[in-house]
Amino acid sequence: MDLLSFIMDEALILVPVLMVLGKIIKQTQLIPNRFIPLSLLLISIILTSVMLGLSFEAFIQSILIAGTAVFGHQLFKQTTTARQ
C-alpha cells in the first residue's frame, strides 16, 4: 500500500512545502521541537483549505499531507544520523 496514492495530486506539492516550513521553524526556535508536528498540521489544514476549499475531504488530505511530511523527515533523519 502506497501512502502517496491516498493524497490528491493537487495537494501533493504541500508535502515539501511543509518540510521546508518545519526546517525553518526548527532553525528559528520559535516553537519547541515537540510542537513542530502540531504546528505543521495546523499550517497544512490552512493551506489545504485554501487549495481545496473547506470540506471534510480537505481536512483528511491535510492530515495525510502533514503526516507524510513529518514521517518523511523522521525517516530521513533516523536512517542518516549516526547512532551513539
SETILO-374389 format. One record per residue (C-alpha): residue number from 1; residue in three letters; y, x, z. Coordinates in nm, 4 decimals. Layout:
+-----+-----+----------+----------+----------+
|   n | res |        y |        x |        z |
+-----+-----+----------+----------+----------+
| NUM | ALA |        Y |        X |        Z |
...
+-----+-----+----------+----------+----------+
# end
This chain:
+-----+-----+----------+----------+----------+
|   n | res |        y |        x |        z |
+-----+-----+----------+----------+----------+
|   1 | MET |   0.0000 |   0.0000 |   0.0000 |
|   2 | ASP |   0.3334 |   0.1433 |  -0.1077 |
|   3 | LEU |   0.6287 |   0.0687 |   0.1214 |
|   4 | LEU |   0.8785 |   0.1071 |  -0.1621 |
|   5 | SER |   0.7147 |  -0.1758 |  -0.3555 |
|   6 | PHE |   0.8478 |  -0.4181 |  -0.0934 |
|   7 | ILE |   1.2088 |  -0.3058 |  -0.1376 |
|   8 | MET |   1.4112 |  -0.4656 |  -0.4149 |
|   9 | ASP |   1.5236 |  -0.2260 |  -0.6871 |
|  10 | GLU |   1.8884 |  -0.3198 |  -0.6341 |
|  11 | ALA |   1.8723 |  -0.2218 |  -0.2675 |
|  12 | LEU |   1.6733 |   0.0999 |  -0.3126 |
|  13 | ILE |   1.9934 |   0.3034 |  -0.3530 |
|  14 | LEU |   2.0759 |   0.2320 |   0.0109 |
|  15 | VAL |   1.7891 |   0.4488 |   0.1397 |
|  16 | PRO |   1.9542 |   0.7833 |   0.0514 |
|  17 | VAL |   2.2932 |   0.6402 |   0.1488 |
|  18 | LEU |   2.1630 |   0.5670 |   0.4985 |
|  19 | MET |   2.0020 |   0.9104 |   0.5189 |
|  20 | VAL |   2.3356 |   1.0749 |   0.4407 |
|  21 | LEU |   2.5219 |   0.8489 |   0.6834 |
|  22 | GLY |   2.2663 |   0.9287 |   0.9530 |
|  23 | LYS |   2.3199 |   1.3005 |   0.8969 |
|  24 | ILE |   2.6976 |   1.2534 |   0.9185 |
|  25 | ILE |   2.6676 |   1.0515 |   1.2391 |
|  26 | LYS |   2.4428 |   1.3179 |   1.3901 |
|  27 | GLN |   2.6782 |   1.6028 |   1.2925 |
|  28 | THR |   2.9873 |   1.4307 |   1.4339 |
|  29 | GLN |   2.8057 |   1.3449 |   1.7590 |
|  30 | LEU |   2.9999 |   1.0184 |   1.7880 |
|  31 | ILE |   2.6832 |   0.8302 |   1.8777 |
|  32 | PRO |   2.3979 |   0.9571 |   2.0974 |
|  33 | ASN |   2.0864 |   1.0517 |   1.8962 |
|  34 | ARG |   1.8792 |   0.7684 |   2.0402 |
|  35 | PHE |   2.1219 |   0.5111 |   1.8959 |
|  36 | ILE |   2.1360 |   0.6522 |   1.5425 |
|  37 | PRO |   1.8442 |   0.4392 |   1.4104 |
|  38 | LEU |   2.0039 |   0.1252 |   1.5567 |
|  39 | SER |   2.3414 |   0.2110 |   1.4035 |
|  40 | LEU |   2.1721 |   0.2723 |   1.0669 |
|  41 | LEU |   2.0082 |  -0.0696 |   1.0946 |
|  42 | LEU |   2.3470 |  -0.2333 |   1.1553 |
|  43 | ILE |   2.5012 |  -0.0440 |   0.8631 |
|  44 | SER |   2.2031 |  -0.1454 |   0.6488 |
|  45 | ILE |   2.2480 |  -0.5122 |   0.7410 |
|  46 | ILE |   2.6149 |  -0.4962 |   0.6430 |
|  47 | LEU |   2.5605 |  -0.3109 |   0.3147 |
|  48 | THR |   2.2622 |  -0.5224 |   0.2123 |
|  49 | SER |   2.4525 |  -0.8425 |   0.2871 |
|  50 | VAL |   2.7382 |  -0.7209 |   0.0680 |
|  51 | MET |   2.4987 |  -0.6353 |  -0.2155 |
|  52 | LEU |   2.2566 |  -0.9283 |  -0.1957 |
|  53 | GLY |   2.4541 |  -1.1925 |  -0.0070 |
|  54 | LEU |   2.3856 |  -1.3453 |   0.3309 |
|  55 | SER |   2.0251 |  -1.4575 |   0.3290 |
|  56 | PHE |   1.7019 |  -1.4108 |   0.5166 |
|  57 | GLU |   1.5668 |  -1.2028 |   0.2293 |
|  58 | ALA |   1.8674 |  -0.9684 |   0.2504 |
|  59 | PHE |   1.8082 |  -0.9325 |   0.6248 |
|  60 | ILE |   1.4423 |  -0.8397 |   0.5691 |
|  61 | GLN |   1.5464 |  -0.5955 |   0.2970 |
|  62 | SER |   1.7942 |  -0.4315 |   0.5340 |
|  63 | ILE |   1.5191 |  -0.3774 |   0.7935 |
|  64 | LEU |   1.2894 |  -0.2262 |   0.5295 |
|  65 | ILE |   1.5677 |  -0.0024 |   0.3988 |
|  66 | ALA |   1.6661 |   0.1262 |   0.7421 |
|  67 | GLY |   1.3015 |   0.1774 |   0.8340 |
|  68 | THR |   1.2370 |   0.3729 |   0.5161 |
|  69 | ALA |   1.5417 |   0.5940 |   0.5720 |
|  70 | VAL |   1.4534 |   0.6712 |   0.9342 |
|  71 | PHE |   1.0820 |   0.7136 |   0.8581 |
|  72 | GLY |   1.1581 |   0.9409 |   0.5633 |
|  73 | HIS |   1.3869 |   1.1561 |   0.7749 |
|  74 | GLN |   1.1367 |   1.1840 |   1.0582 |
|  75 | LEU |   0.8504 |   1.2585 |   0.8197 |
|  76 | PHE |   1.0509 |   1.5391 |   0.6589 |
|  77 | LYS |   1.1714 |   1.6731 |   0.9932 |
|  78 | GLN |   0.8319 |   1.6746 |   1.1603 |
|  79 | THR |   0.6496 |   1.8331 |   0.8676 |
|  80 | THR |   0.9038 |   2.1111 |   0.8085 |
|  81 | THR |   1.0089 |   2.2018 |   1.1626 |
|  82 | ALA |   0.8000 |   2.4744 |   1.3241 |
|  83 | ARG |   0.6152 |   2.3677 |   1.6383 |
|  84 | GLN |   0.6801 |   2.5681 |   1.9523 |
+-----+-----+----------+----------+----------+
# end
